[in-house]
């Protein structure tokens, strides 16, 4: 086995394993962990670029500002103010979009290292060249030594 083939097997296999591990790790993560934490939930006006809530055709924010939204408890009804409403947002779509370039890089490395590993495994390396040329530059070696006195 030539040194070239050994290097293809070692480096191709190692890069293949590392790239495959990163791809599996990325797809193996749960998608429900990307919610905004409850402690830092957003105010009602916060995610207005991503969500709008309507109650009977009127925006929830308008109901709250007009004082039409009330919370009924055992002690009576109280108006709900803007700071009373907090929202948690699932950011999985943004996280997934951020990972696309990284996944493409891992996929390219996985494919290239797979090719290198297969070349090393199947022995499709370029032929080994000798330092001596045969008669008339044919590239073949003769059995005779160049110095007849040896």
Order of alpha helices (4+ residues) and beta strands (2+ residues): alpha-beta-beta-beta-alpha-beta-beta-beta-alpha
